[in-house]
Amino acid sequence: MSTDSTEEIVCRRLVGRTAVITGAGSGIGLATARRLASEGANLVCGDIDETAGKAAAEEVGGTFVKVDVTSPEEVEALFKTAYDTYGSVGIAFNNAGISPPDDDSILTTGLEAWKRVQDVNLTSVYLCCKAALPYMQRQGRGSIINTASFVAIMGAATSQISYTASKGGVLAMSRELGVQFAREGIRVNALCPGPVNTPLLQELFAKDPERAARRLVHIPLGRFAEPTEIAAAVAFLASDDSSFINATDFLVDGGISGAYVTPL
């Protein structure tokens, strides 16, 4: 076996399994679709953006389903398509989310903005879990990974109040489902990324460089995560390598939550 450090190591932990990803058209979702496909999974790429979602599915040899994750009917159709096409639903990466600029301090965030973020970030995860679980129960196994955030663990003075609350809800729900369905061979975990270099973050911070600088200084590694780094964590949680990890917050935050102060 070659010991060349430049050699790419390819894992094939997910051969024959079917993965459903929401928000698959860009950012973490797209990187994860690529990673899971490289590990042998069948991919069902869900996204509200038809152009981006189709492109993602074509790239990874998967199936695209246009889905509004706040619609119970469309979410049901997403998982039914996965089962009808590939005969199983083994992995659900419930990842779709928004972080709009009108979600800010509790003192300035209106009720409409609050509800919109809750619907997309929290209610959608409820709907996706509700749709995925019966298929996994039938199979007697499955892994659900719900995208929360490091802000589900920590408070931030630079607030996005509804986003933070929604991610806290995702974490709490994931813990409960992980406990409830563990004896049926189904694991449920909340992925808690730190800030990730995605179009969503870039757009947010382009409008407010000062806010970006304030966040970056708190990361011990001194940089934002790349989507591929989060995708690697999803692949781990989807695989049998994480078979005893369940009902937990899986932090991939560059050390933010462990830092009292950051290094000079």
C-alpha positions in Angstrom: 0.0 0.0 0.0 1.4 3.4 -0.9 2.3 5.8 1.9 2.2 8.8 -0.4 0.6 11.6 1.7 -1.0 13.1 -1.4 -3.0 9.9 -2.2 -6.7 10.3 -1.9 -8.3 7.9 0.6 -11.8 6.9 -0.6 -14.3 5.6 1.9 -17.1 3.3 0.7 -19.1 3.1 3.8 -22.6 3.8 2.3 -22.8 1.4 -0.7 -26.4 0.5 -1.4 -27.9 3.0 1.1 -30.3 5.7 0.1 -29.8 9.2 1.4 -32.3 12.1 1.2 -30.8 15.6 1.5 -32.8 18.8 1.8 -31.1 22.0 0.7 -29.0 19.9 -1.6 -28.5 22.5 -4.3 -25.8 24.6 -2.6 -23.5 24.9 0.4 -23.4 22.1 3.0 -26.1 20.2 1.2 -24.3 20.1 -2.1 -21.0 19.2 -0.5 -22.7 16.4 1.4 -24.4 15.1 -1.7 -21.0 14.8 -3.3 -19.5 13.1 -0.3 -22.2 10.6 0.2 -22.3 9.8 -3.4 -18.5 9.2 -3.4 -19.1 6.7 -0.5 -21.6 4.7 -2.6 -25.0 6.1 -1.5 -28.0 6.6 -3.8 -28.9 10.3 -3.6 -32.2 12.0 -3.6 -31.6 15.8 -3.7 -34.4 18.0 -2.5 -34.3 21.7 -3.0 -36.8 24.5 -3.7 -34.4 25.9 -6.3 -35.1 23.7 -9.3 -32.0 24.8 -11.3 -29.5 24.2 -8.5 -31.2 21.1 -7.2 -31.3 19.5 -10.7 -27.7 20.3 -11.3 -26.7 18.7 -7.9 -28.6 15.6 -8.7 -27.2 15.3 -12.2 -23.6 15.7 -10.8 -24.0 12.9 -8.3 -26.1 10.6 -10.4 -29.0 11.0 -8.1 -32.7 12.0 -8.3 -34.0 15.5 -7.9 -37.2 16.4 -6.2 -38.4 20.0 -6.0 -39.6 20.5 -2.4 -40.9 23.3 -0.2 -39.8 21.9 3.1 -42.6 23.7 4.9 -45.2 21.7 3.0 -46.2 18.4 4.6 -47.4 17.1 1.2 -44.2 17.9 -0.6 -42.0 16.5 2.1 -44.0 13.3 2.1 -43.5 13.1 -1.7 -39.8 13.7 -1.3 -39.3 10.6 0.9 -41.8 8.5 -1.1 -39.8 9.2 -4.2 -36.7 8.0 -2.5 -38.4 4.8 -1.5 -40.1 4.2 -4.8 -36.9 4.9 -6.7 -34.4 3.0 -4.6 -36.4 0.8 -2.3 -35.3 2.2 1.0 -34.6 5.3 3.0 -31.5 4.7 5.1 -30.2 8.3 5.6 -32.0 11.6 6.1 -30.0 14.7 6.2 -32.5 17.4 7.1 -30.4 20.4 6.2 -32.5 23.1 4.6 -32.5 26.4 6.4 -32.5 30.2 6.1 -30.9 33.1 7.9 -32.5 36.3 6.6 -31.3 39.7 7.5 -34.6 40.7 9.1 -34.0 38.1 11.8 -31.9 40.1 14.2 -32.2 41.3 17.8 -35.4 40.3 19.6 -36.1 44.0 19.9 -36.2 44.6 16.1 -37.3 41.2 14.7 -40.9 41.2 13.7 -43.3 38.3 14.2 -43.5 37.5 10.5 -39.7 37.1 10.2 -39.8 35.0 13.4 -42.4 32.7 12.0 -40.8 32.4 8.6 -37.5 31.2 10.1 -39.2 28.8 12.5 -41.1 27.3 9.6 -38.1 26.7 7.4 -35.5 25.8 10.1 -37.6 23.9 12.7 -41.0 22.8 11.4 -39.3 21.4 8.2 -37.1 19.2 10.4 -40.2 17.9 12.2 -41.9 17.2 8.9 -38.8 15.5 7.4 -38.3 13.3 10.5 -42.0 12.4 10.5 -41.9 11.4 6.9 -38.6 9.4 7.1 -39.2 7.5 10.3 -41.8 5.0 9.0 -39.5 3.9 6.2 -36.7 3.4 8.7 -39.0 1.5 11.1 -39.9 -0.9 8.3 -36.2 -1.5 7.6 -35.2 -1.7 11.3 -32.4 0.8 10.8 -31.6 4.3 9.7 -29.6 7.4 10.5 -31.2 10.9 10.7 -28.9 13.9 10.8 -30.6 17.2 11.5 -28.7 20.4 10.9 -28.7 22.5 14.1 -25.8 24.9 14.9 -23.3 25.8 17.5 -25.7 28.6 18.5 -27.9 25.9 19.8 -25.2 25.4 22.5 -24.1 29.0 23.1 -25.6 32.5 23.2 -24.5 35.3 20.9 -24.5 39.0 21.6 -24.8 39.5 17.9 -28.2 37.9 17.7 -30.4 36.3 15.1 -33.1 35.5 17.6 -35.4 33.2 15.5 -32.4 31.4 13.9 -30.9 30.6 17.3 -34.2 29.5 18.8 -35.0 27.3 15.8 -31.6 25.6 16.0 -32.1 25.0 19.8 -35.4 23.4 18.9 -33.7 21.1 16.3 -31.2 20.0 18.9 -33.9 19.2 21.5 -36.1 17.4 19.0 -33.2 15.3 17.7 -32.3 14.2 21.3 -35.9 13.1 21.9 -36.2 11.2 18.7 -32.9 9.6 19.2 -34.0 8.3 22.5 -37.5 7.3 21.3 -36.4 5.3 18.3 -33.1 3.9 19.4 -34.4 0.4 20.1 -35.7 0.2 16.6 -32.2 0.6 15.1 -32.7 4.3 14.2 -30.2 6.9 15.3 -31.0 10.6 15.4 -28.3 13.3 15.9 -28.1 17.0 15.6 -25.1 18.3 13.6 -23.9 21.6 15.1 -21.6 23.4 12.7 -19.7 26.5 13.4 -19.8 29.3 10.7 -19.3 27.7 7.3 -18.0 29.3 4.2 -21.2 29.0 2.2 -23.1 31.4 -0.1 -25.6 32.0 2.8 -22.8 33.2 5.1 -21.0 35.1 2.4 -24.2 37.0 1.5 -24.9 37.8 5.2 -21.4 39.0 5.9 -21.0 40.9 2.7 -23.7 43.2 4.0 -22.1 43.5 7.4 -18.3 43.0 7.4 -18.1 44.2 11.0 -20.4 41.3 12.1 -18.2 38.9 10.1 -15.0 40.1 11.8 -16.7 39.8 15.2 -17.5 36.2 14.6 -14.2 35.2 13.0 -12.2 36.4 16.0 -13.9 33.8 18.2 -12.8 30.7 16.2 -9.7 29.2 17.6 -8.7 27.7 14.2 -8.9 31.3 12.8 -11.1 30.6 9.9 -14.6 29.5 8.9 -15.3 25.8 8.1 -15.4 24.6 4.5 -18.6 22.8 3.4 -16.5 19.7 2.7 -15.5 19.5 6.3 -19.1 19.5 7.4 -20.0 17.0 4.7 -17.3 14.6 6.2 -19.0 14.8 9.6 -22.4 14.0 8.0 -20.9 11.0 6.2 -19.5 9.8 9.5 -22.8 10.1 11.3 -24.6 8.4 8.4 -22.2 5.4 8.5 -21.8 2.5 10.8 -18.6 4.1 12.1 -20.8 6.2 14.3 -23.0 3.2 15.4 -22.9 4.2 19.1 -23.5 7.9 18.6 -27.1 8.8 19.1 -29.3 11.6 20.5 -26.5 14.0 20.8 -25.2 17.4 19.6 -22.3 16.7 17.2 -20.2 19.9 17.3 -18.0 20.7 14.3 -17.2 24.3 15.3 -13.4 24.7 15.1 -13.3 24.9 18.9 -15.6 27.8 19.4 -17.6 26.1 22.1 -14.5 25.1 24.0 -12.8 28.5 24.0 -12.6 30.8 27.0 -10.4 33.1 25.0 -8.9 32.6 21.5 -5.2 32.4 20.9 -3.2 35.5 20.0 
